[in-house]
Amino acid sequence: MNAIRLKHAFSATAALVLLSLATSALAQFVWLDEKGVKQYSDLPPPPSVPNKRILKTPGQSLPRGTTDETGTAAAADAGADSKPEAKAPPTIAEQNAAFQKRKAEQAEKAKKAEQEAKLASNKAENCAHARANQRALDSGMRITQTDASGQRSYMNDQQRAQQNAQNRETLSECQ
């Protein structure tokens, strides 16, 4: 029986010691440094820290809008330095409208990118044909043409020079 009483007395004493340690742990200062980072210390902040940046002193809770180390918001009065309240979170309808807008913008961007890719592909193909034509014109070999009636004829020097000029103009856009 005495052992049980001794055990309960020891447990009660240990609980009181732990409780006193927990209250001393609450003696913490919290402030924002010049970079806006929260600083925690059991010593007061340096004198260079203005009072409006001191978030918590021992025996005082955190101001409204800030969070303690557990991430829960404090509900103390913010004072005259507080900013206007943030606007309420968007409604489901507003979120849906924003989503639809982003979706339409993405579809438009995808369509524009597809058109640009198609134009680039066509330009690359036209440049390849122009290079092949230029090689044929530069080779000096006789080149045949087919007229509207389906008759084949050879290109004369004047036609060759004209075709060469047109081809070089096309190739100048390919570079």
MDAnalysis code that builds the backbone (N, CA, C; Angstrom):
import MDAnalysis as mda
import numpy as np

u = mda.Universe.empty(525, n_residues=175, atom_resindex=np.repeat(np.arange(175), 3), trajectory=True)
u.add_TopologyAttr("name", ["N", "CA", "C"] * 175)
u.add_TopologyAttr("resid", np.arange(1, 176))
u.add_TopologyAttr("resname", ["MET", "ASN", "ALA", "ILE", "ARG", "LEU", "LYS", "HIS", "ALA", "PHE", "SER", "ALA", "THR", "ALA", "ALA", "LEU", "VAL", "LEU", "LEU", "SER", "LEU", "ALA", "THR", "SER", "ALA", "LEU", "ALA", "GLN", "PHE", "VAL", "TRP", "LEU", "ASP", "GLU", "LYS", "GLY", "VAL", "LYS", "GLN", "TYR", "SER", "ASP", "LEU", "PRO", "PRO", "PRO", "PRO", "SER", "VAL", "PRO", "ASN", "LYS", "ARG", "ILE", "LEU", "LYS", "THR", "PRO", "GLY", "GLN", "SER", "LEU", "PRO", "ARG", "GLY", "THR", "THR", "ASP", "GLU", "THR", "GLY", "THR", "ALA", "ALA", "ALA", "ALA", "ASP", "ALA", "GLY", "ALA", "ASP", "SER", "LYS", "PRO", "GLU", "ALA", "LYS", "ALA", "PRO", "PRO", "THR", "ILE", "ALA", "GLU", "GLN", "ASN", "ALA", "ALA", "PHE", "GLN", "LYS", "ARG", "LYS", "ALA", "GLU", "GLN", "ALA", "GLU", "LYS", "ALA", "LYS", "LYS", "ALA", "GLU", "GLN", "GLU", "ALA", "LYS", "LEU", "ALA", "SER", "ASN", "LYS", "ALA", "GLU", "ASN", "CYS", "ALA", "HIS", "ALA", "ARG", "ALA", "ASN", "GLN", "ARG", "ALA", "LEU", "ASP", "SER", "GLY", "MET", "ARG", "ILE", "THR", "GLN", "THR", "ASP", "ALA", "SER", "GLY", "GLN", "ARG", "SER", "TYR", "MET", "ASN", "ASP", "GLN", "GLN", "ARG", "ALA", "GLN", "GLN", "ASN", "ALA", "GLN", "ASN", "ARG", "GLU", "THR", "LEU", "SER", "GLU", "CYS", "GLN"])
u.atoms.positions = np.array([
    [0.820, -1.175, 0.000],
    [0.000, 0.000, 0.000],
    [0.882, 1.263, 0.000],
    [1.931, 1.234, 0.810],
    [2.857, 2.369, 0.853],
    [3.562, 2.544, -0.494],
    [3.827, 1.452, -1.168],
    [4.501, 1.520, -2.470],
    [3.608, 2.206, -3.500],
    [2.326, 1.942, -3.408],
    [1.384, 2.561, -4.351],
    [1.297, 4.052, -4.079],
    [1.228, 4.449, -2.773],
    [1.176, 5.879, -2.424],
    [2.459, 6.580, -2.847],
    [3.574, 5.899, -2.662],
    [4.858, 6.476, -3.040],
    [4.920, 6.672, -4.563],
    [4.401, 5.695, -5.291],
    [4.378, 5.776, -6.742],
    [3.508, 6.947, -7.201],
    [2.335, 7.138, -6.587],
    [1.453, 8.259, -6.938],
    [2.086, 9.588, -6.561],
    [2.752, 9.663, -5.480],
    [3.410, 10.896, -5.057],
    [4.531, 11.247, -6.037],
    [5.281, 10.233, -6.432],
    [6.362, 10.461, -7.382],
    [5.796, 10.942, -8.729],
    [4.706, 10.346, -9.193],
    [4.071, 10.738, -10.447],
    [3.568, 12.179, -10.369],
    [2.964, 12.546, -9.251],
    [2.465, 13.906, -9.080],
    [3.614, 14.900, -9.071],
    [4.709, 14.560, -8.420],
    [5.872, 15.445, -8.367],
    [6.466, 15.607, -9.770],
    [6.585, 14.521, -10.502],
    [7.128, 14.582, -11.859],
    [6.233, 15.442, -12.752],
    [4.923, 15.325, -12.587],
    [3.997, 16.128, -13.380],
    [4.162, 17.609, -13.066],
    [4.334, 17.964, -11.806],
    [4.526, 19.364, -11.432],
    [5.827, 19.918, -12.006],
    [6.884, 19.109, -11.978],
    [8.168, 19.557, -12.531],
    [8.023, 19.786, -14.037],
    [7.391, 18.861, -14.747],
    [7.200, 19.017, -16.187],
    [6.315, 20.220, -16.509],
    [5.307, 20.469, -15.682],
    [4.437, 21.613, -15.884],
    [5.199, 22.916, -15.721],
    [6.081, 22.977, -14.740],
    [6.861, 24.206, -14.551],
    [7.829, 24.414, -15.707],
    [8.370, 23.317, -16.270],
    [9.243, 23.450, -17.437],
    [8.457, 23.937, -18.652],
    [7.245, 23.471, -18.795],
    [6.422, 23.875, -19.934],
    [6.081, 25.358, -19.865],
    [5.822, 25.879, -18.674],
    [5.501, 27.306, -18.574],
    [6.730, 28.150, -18.851],
    [7.921, 27.659, -18.508],
    [9.119, 28.433, -18.821],
    [9.405, 28.403, -20.320],
    [8.963, 27.349, -21.004],
    [9.140, 27.281, -22.455],
    [8.267, 28.311, -23.155],
    [7.188, 28.731, -22.513],
    [6.334, 29.750, -23.099],
    [6.969, 31.129, -23.055],
    [8.004, 31.288, -22.276],
    [8.682, 32.579, -22.170],
    [9.550, 32.766, -23.405],
    [8.901, 33.026, -24.529],
    [9.603, 33.186, -25.789],
    [9.209, 34.496, -26.443],
    [10.169, 35.080, -27.149],
    [9.925, 36.259, -27.962],
    [9.863, 35.817, -29.418],
    [8.943, 36.409, -30.163],
    [8.834, 36.148, -31.599],
    [8.806, 37.502, -32.290],
    [9.667, 37.674, -33.313],
    [9.693, 38.924, -34.061],
    [10.126, 38.641, -35.496],
    [9.894, 39.613, -36.363],
    [10.304, 39.518, -37.759],
    [11.603, 40.293, -37.920],
    [12.614, 39.652, -38.520],
    [13.865, 40.364, -38.754],
    [13.734, 41.246, -39.992],
    [14.824, 41.894, -40.399],
    [14.762, 42.841, -41.515],
    [14.435, 42.167, -42.841],
    [14.612, 40.846, -42.938],
    [14.275, 40.116, -44.160],
    [12.857, 39.571, -44.122],
    [12.131, 39.773, -43.014],
    [10.771, 39.290, -42.892],
    [10.677, 37.858, -42.395],
    [11.777, 37.308, -41.877],
    [11.793, 35.937, -41.381],
    [11.490, 35.951, -39.889],
    [10.627, 35.025, -39.444],
    [10.289, 34.953, -38.026],
    [11.493, 34.455, -37.239],
    [11.759, 35.132, -36.138],
    [12.841, 34.746, -35.240],
    [12.227, 34.378, -33.894],
    [12.683, 33.274, -33.298],
    [12.206, 32.805, -32.002],
    [13.389, 32.833, -31.048],
    [13.168, 33.350, -29.847],
    [14.251, 33.386, -28.871],
    [13.668, 33.547, -27.476],
    [14.455, 33.107, -26.469],
    [14.050, 33.348, -25.096],
    [14.606, 34.682, -24.612],
    [15.412, 35.338, -25.450],
    [15.943, 36.668, -25.152],
    [15.165, 37.699, -25.966],
    [15.039, 38.920, -25.441],
    [14.307, 39.946, -26.197],
    [15.012, 40.263, -27.520],
    [14.268, 40.759, -28.502],
    [14.885, 41.104, -29.790],
    [15.845, 42.277, -29.634],
    [16.754, 42.462, -30.572],
    [17.684, 43.582, -30.486],
    [16.940, 44.915, -30.527],
    [17.546, 45.959, -30.002],
    [16.877, 47.270, -29.974],
    [16.570, 47.823, -31.366],
    [17.247, 47.328, -32.390],
    [17.012, 47.839, -33.744],
    [15.683, 47.362, -34.326],
    [15.044, 46.375, -33.695],
    [13.774, 45.850, -34.190],
    [12.645, 46.762, -33.689],
    [11.853, 47.368, -34.608],
    [10.752, 48.240, -34.169],
    [9.648, 47.421, -33.491],
    [8.882, 48.085, -32.645],
    [7.825, 47.407, -31.882],
    [6.781, 46.758, -32.774],
    [6.526, 47.330, -33.927],
    [5.496, 46.748, -34.792],
    [5.925, 45.416, -35.391],
    [7.222, 45.099, -35.338],
    [7.705, 43.819, -35.855],
    [7.817, 42.758, -34.762],
    [7.596, 43.132, -33.521],
    [7.617, 42.160, -32.429],
    [6.238, 41.517, -32.376],
    [6.196, 40.213, -32.625],
    [4.921, 39.517, -32.714],
    [4.468, 38.963, -31.376],
    [5.414, 38.577, -30.509],
    [5.034, 37.960, -29.251],
    [6.114, 38.219, -28.215],
    [5.650, 38.532, -27.022],
    [6.535, 38.628, -25.867],
    [6.004, 37.664, -24.820],
    [6.787, 37.265, -23.845],
    [6.295, 36.321, -22.837],
    [5.018, 36.838, -22.175],
    [4.019, 35.972, -22.101],
    [2.749, 36.341, -21.497],
    [1.809, 37.036, -22.451],
    [2.157, 37.135, -23.714],
    [1.318, 37.799, -24.708],
    [1.181, 36.858, -25.897],
    [-0.016, 36.803, -26.485],
    [-0.221, 35.898, -27.614],
    [0.170, 36.592, -28.905],
    [0.157, 35.835, -29.980],
    [0.481, 36.375, -31.296],
    [-0.644, 37.258, -31.793],
    [-0.324, 38.335, -32.543],
    [-1.369, 39.180, -33.107],
    [-2.165, 38.441, -34.181],
    [-3.325, 38.996, -34.504],
    [-4.202, 38.410, -35.519],
    [-3.492, 38.382, -36.870],
    [-3.740, 37.290, -37.616],
    [-3.147, 37.188, -38.938],
    [-1.803, 36.486, -38.938],
    [-1.219, 36.253, -37.768],
    [0.045, 35.525, -37.711],
    [-0.226, 34.146, -37.157],
    [0.720, 33.272, -37.283],
    [0.561, 31.916, -36.792],
    [1.669, 31.589, -35.818],
    [1.340, 30.726, -34.860],
    [2.364, 30.297, -33.919],
    [3.116, 29.115, -34.510],
    [3.991, 28.490, -33.713],
    [4.821, 27.430, -34.253],
    [4.031, 26.212, -34.709],
    [2.819, 26.005, -34.196],
    [2.016, 24.851, -34.611],
    [1.240, 25.141, -35.882],
    [1.246, 26.397, -36.345],
    [0.553, 26.737, -37.577],
    [-0.872, 27.198, -37.348],
    [-1.307, 27.333, -36.073],
    [-2.668, 27.783, -35.812],
    [-2.685, 29.291, -35.723],
    [-3.742, 29.897, -36.192],
    [-3.839, 31.353, -36.205],
    [-4.194, 31.858, -34.819],
    [-3.587, 32.969, -34.422],
    [-3.890, 33.589, -33.138],
    [-5.020, 34.588, -33.334],
    [-5.758, 34.888, -32.261],
    [-6.921, 35.750, -32.396],
    [-6.791, 37.027, -31.584],
    [-5.579, 37.465, -31.279],
    [-5.397, 38.686, -30.500],
    [-5.670, 39.903, -31.373],
    [-5.818, 41.053, -30.739],
    [-6.106, 42.284, -31.461],
    [-4.891, 42.716, -32.273],
    [-5.092, 43.149, -33.511],
    [-3.987, 43.496, -34.395],
    [-3.504, 44.919, -34.160],
    [-4.291, 45.805, -33.627],
    [-3.859, 47.168, -33.347],
    [-4.003, 48.062, -34.566],
    [-3.409, 49.278, -34.487],
    [-3.551, 50.275, -35.544],
    [-2.680, 49.979, -36.745],
    [-1.631, 49.128, -36.602],
    [-0.725, 48.843, -37.704],
    [-1.266, 47.797, -38.665],
    [-2.455, 47.261, -38.401],
    [-2.970, 46.168, -39.231],
    [-3.426, 46.690, -40.582],
    [-3.381, 45.806, -41.568],
    [-3.831, 46.122, -42.917],
    [-5.284, 45.700, -43.033],
    [-5.989, 46.174, -44.048],
    [-7.380, 45.760, -44.210],
    [-7.461, 44.242, -44.403],
    [-8.600, 43.716, -43.992],
    [-8.807, 42.273, -44.074],
    [-8.701, 41.802, -45.524],
    [-8.118, 40.638, -45.710],
    [-8.020, 40.051, -47.044],
    [-9.420, 39.684, -47.519],
    [-9.639, 39.733, -48.824],
    [-10.978, 39.437, -49.312],
    [-11.259, 37.951, -49.164],
    [-12.512, 37.637, -49.107],
    [-12.947, 36.260, -48.874],
    [-12.475, 35.352, -50.005],
    [-12.305, 34.079, -49.714],
    [-11.891, 33.160, -50.777],
    [-12.945, 33.110, -51.876],
    [-12.506, 32.821, -53.103],
    [-13.458, 32.828, -54.216],
    [-14.509, 31.734, -54.062],
    [-15.681, 32.037, -54.578],
    [-16.776, 31.063, -54.533],
    [-16.528, 29.979, -55.585],
    [-17.314, 28.927, -55.522],
    [-17.192, 27.830, -56.487],
    [-17.437, 28.351, -57.902],
    [-18.410, 29.245, -58.056],
    [-18.708, 29.800, -59.380],
    [-17.514, 30.609, -59.901],
    [-16.896, 31.400, -59.036],
    [-15.724, 32.182, -59.445],
    [-14.556, 31.269, -59.799],
    [-14.357, 30.223, -59.011],
    [-13.290, 29.267, -59.302],
    [-13.550, 28.578, -60.633],
    [-14.800, 28.208, -60.893],
    [-15.153, 27.551, -62.147],
    [-14.939, 28.491, -63.332],
    [-15.325, 29.756, -63.175],
    [-15.138, 30.728, -64.255],
    [-13.642, 30.926, -64.535],
    [-12.834, 31.007, -63.489],
    [-11.388, 31.160, -63.666],
    [-10.802, 29.928, -64.353],
    [-11.291, 28.744, -63.982],
    [-10.818, 27.507, -64.608],
    [-11.166, 27.492, -66.089],
    [-12.412, 27.855, -66.413],
    [-12.847, 27.869, -67.816],
    [-12.023, 28.873, -68.627],
    [-11.710, 30.014, -68.016],
    [-10.903, 31.025, -68.692],
    [-9.503, 30.485, -68.973],
    [-8.883, 29.839, -67.972],
    [-7.550, 29.254, -68.170],
    [-7.583, 28.159, -69.232],
    [-8.649, 27.365, -69.222],
    [-8.795, 26.274, -70.188],
    [-8.908, 26.844, -71.607],
    [-9.690, 27.912, -71.787],
    [-9.842, 28.535, -73.103],
    [-8.514, 29.144, -73.566],
    [-7.789, 29.779, -72.651],
    [-6.489, 30.360, -73.001],
    [-5.508, 29.273, -73.428],
    [-5.509, 28.146, -72.719],
    [-4.624, 27.045, -73.082],
    [-4.989, 26.482, -74.450],
    [-6.283, 26.351, -74.732],
    [-6.713, 25.838, -76.035],
    [-6.287, 26.798, -77.147],
    [-6.414, 28.088, -76.890],
    [-6.014, 29.088, -77.882],
    [-4.503, 29.035, -78.126],
    [-3.739, 28.904, -77.053],
    [-2.284, 28.801, -77.192],
    [-1.902, 27.542, -77.965],
    [-2.582, 26.435, -77.681],
    [-2.281, 25.181, -78.368],
    [-2.603, 25.302, -79.861],
    [-3.734, 25.941, -80.182],
    [-4.118, 26.118, -81.581],
    [-3.108, 27.001, -82.307],
    [-2.681, 28.075, -81.646],
    [-1.701, 28.982, -82.242],
    [-0.367, 28.262, -82.447],
    [0.048, 27.473, -81.464],
    [1.304, 26.729, -81.584],
    [1.224, 25.714, -82.724],
    [0.060, 25.076, -82.883],
    [-0.129, 24.105, -83.969],
    [-0.034, 24.797, -85.329],
    [-0.652, 25.973, -85.453],
    [-0.593, 26.714, -86.714],
    [0.839, 27.141, -87.027],
    [1.559, 27.606, -86.006],
    [2.946, 28.019, -86.214],
    [3.812, 26.831, -86.618],
    [3.570, 25.678, -86.020],
    [4.331, 24.478, -86.373],
    [4.037, 24.069, -87.812],
    [2.771, 24.178, -88.218],
    [2.399, 23.825, -89.590],
    [3.057, 24.780, -90.581],
    [3.053, 26.083, -90.283],
    [3.705, 27.061, -91.159],
    [5.203, 26.798, -91.251],
    [5.823, 26.479, -90.132],
    [7.259, 26.198, -90.129],
    [7.554, 24.949, -90.952],
    [6.703, 23.954, -90.862],
    [6.880, 22.720, -91.637],
    [6.752, 23.008, -93.135],
    [5.736, 23.793, -93.502],
    [5.552, 24.156, -94.918],
    [6.738, 24.954, -95.443],
    [7.235, 25.875, -94.637],
    [8.371, 26.685, -95.059],
    [9.605, 25.816, -95.243],
    [9.832, 24.867, -94.331],
    [10.989, 23.976, -94.455],
    [10.880, 23.118, -95.712],
    [9.680, 22.658, -96.017],
    [9.474, 21.842, -97.218],
    [9.703, 22.676, -98.481],
    [9.183, 23.910, -98.505],
    [9.390, 24.793, -99.665],
    [10.868, 25.120, -99.846],
    [11.581, 25.313, -98.766],
    [13.009, 25.608, -98.858],
    [13.775, 24.404, -99.411],
    [13.375, 23.214, -99.007],
    [14.036, 22.001, -99.529],
    [13.810, 21.890, -101.034],
    [12.587, 22.171, -101.504],
    [12.303, 22.130, -102.939],
    [13.102, 23.210, -103.680],
    [13.190, 24.395, -103.100],
    [13.931, 25.483, -103.743],
    [15.414, 25.131, -103.844],
    [15.971, 24.499, -102.824],
    [17.382, 24.096, -102.882],
    [17.601, 23.049, -103.980],
    [16.669, 22.109, -104.090],
    [16.778, 21.087, -105.137],
    [16.693, 21.732, -106.524],
    [15.768, 22.670, -106.698],
    [15.650, 23.377, -107.978],
    [16.916, 24.163, -108.287],
    [17.498, 24.781, -107.274],
    [18.710, 25.574, -107.485],
    [19.868, 24.676, -107.911],
    [19.958, 23.483, -107.324],
    [21.017, 22.552, -107.735],
    [20.843, 22.156, -109.201],
    [19.580, 21.942, -109.597],
    [19.320, 21.580, -110.991],
    [19.651, 22.737, -111.929],
    [19.297, 23.964, -111.527],
    [19.594, 25.129, -112.367],
    [21.088, 25.370, -112.463],
    [21.821, 25.156, -111.376],
    [23.259, 25.393, -111.354],
    [24.044, 24.287, -112.077],
    [23.413, 23.139, -112.272],
    [24.134, 22.017, -112.876],
    [24.434, 22.247, -114.357],
    [23.669, 23.084, -115.035],
    [23.880, 23.351, -116.456],
    [23.208, 22.330, -117.354],
    [22.566, 21.333, -116.795],
    [21.870, 20.336, -117.606],
    [20.611, 20.961, -118.199],
    [20.143, 20.376, -119.271],
    [18.931, 20.866, -119.924],
    [17.730, 20.491, -119.061],
    [16.813, 21.446, -118.872],
    [15.642, 21.245, -118.020],
    [14.402, 21.322, -118.902],
    [13.517, 20.343, -118.728],
    [12.287, 20.327, -119.522],
    [11.143, 20.915, -118.713],
    [10.174, 21.466, -119.446],
    [8.959, 21.999, -118.849],
    [7.770, 21.398, -119.580],
    [6.636, 21.338, -118.882],
    [5.409, 20.860, -119.517],
    [4.440, 22.030, -119.567],
    [3.938, 22.345, -120.718],
    [3.014, 23.479, -120.843],
    [1.596, 23.040, -120.514],
    [0.622, 23.938, -120.676],
    [-0.770, 23.680, -120.307],
    [-1.389, 22.569, -121.148],
    [-0.927, 22.402, -122.370],
    [-1.488, 21.361, -123.237],
    [-0.817, 20.012, -123.027],
    [0.204, 19.963, -122.159],
    [0.883, 18.712, -121.866],
    [2.095, 18.467, -122.727],
    [2.485, 19.431, -123.548],
    [3.658, 19.309, -124.399],
    [4.922, 19.641, -123.609],
    [5.960, 18.828, -123.839],
    [7.246, 19.062, -123.169],
    [8.105, 19.955, -124.046],
    [8.780, 20.892, -123.360],
    [9.708, 21.770, -124.074],
    [10.910, 22.020, -123.179],
    [12.026, 22.400, -123.798],
    [13.232, 22.688, -123.026],
    [13.261, 24.160, -122.634],
    [13.841, 24.418, -121.465],
    [13.952, 25.776, -120.941],
    [15.093, 26.474, -121.680],
    [14.826, 27.696, -122.228],
    [15.896, 28.442, -122.887],
    [16.687, 29.247, -121.839],
    [17.734, 29.913, -122.277],
    [18.615, 30.636, -121.343],
    [17.890, 31.773, -120.628],
    [17.006, 32.447, -121.320],
    [16.261, 33.549, -120.707],
    [15.320, 33.002, -119.625],
    [14.624, 31.923, -119.914],
    [13.733, 31.307, -118.928],
    [14.536, 30.773, -117.732],
    [15.711, 30.196, -118.036],
    [16.572, 29.665, -116.976],
    [17.032, 30.798, -116.049],
    [17.420, 31.950, -116.609],
    [17.861, 33.092, -115.803],
    [16.706, 33.628, -114.952],
    [15.519, 33.689, -115.550],
    [14.347, 34.160, -114.809],
    [14.018, 33.201, -113.657],
    [14.033, 31.905, -113.927],
    [13.759, 30.898, -112.892],
    [14.826, 30.946, -111.798],
    [16.077, 31.159, -112.192],
    [17.193, 31.239, -111.238],
    [16.996, 32.435, -110.300],
    [16.569, 33.584, -110.825],
    [16.347, 34.779, -110.011],
    [15.205, 34.546, -109.015],
    [14.120, 33.946, -109.494],
    [12.988, 33.659, -108.607],
    [13.390, 32.670, -107.502],
    [14.170, 31.680, -107.892],
    [14.588, 30.659, -106.937],
    [15.514, 31.248, -105.868],
    [16.425, 32.118, -106.266],
    [17.343, 32.751, -105.299],
    [16.569, 33.654, -104.327],
    [15.521, 34.327, -104.821],
    [14.689, 35.144, -103.957],
    [13.979, 34.272, -102.897],
    [13.484, 33.122, -103.338],
    [12.850, 32.182, -102.403],
    [13.872, 31.673, -101.394],
    [15.068, 31.358, -101.856],
    [16.103, 30.835, -100.943],
    [16.585, 31.898, -99.953],
    [16.508, 33.182, -100.335],
    [16.941, 34.236, -99.406],
    [16.027, 34.290, -98.163],
    [14.773, 33.862, -98.322],
    [13.835, 33.821, -97.181],
    [14.039, 32.593, -96.319],
    [14.785, 31.608, -96.839],
    [14.985, 30.351, -96.114],
    [16.082, 30.450, -95.055],
    [16.895, 31.442, -95.107],
    [18.006, 31.491, -94.163],
    [17.632, 32.144, -92.930],
])
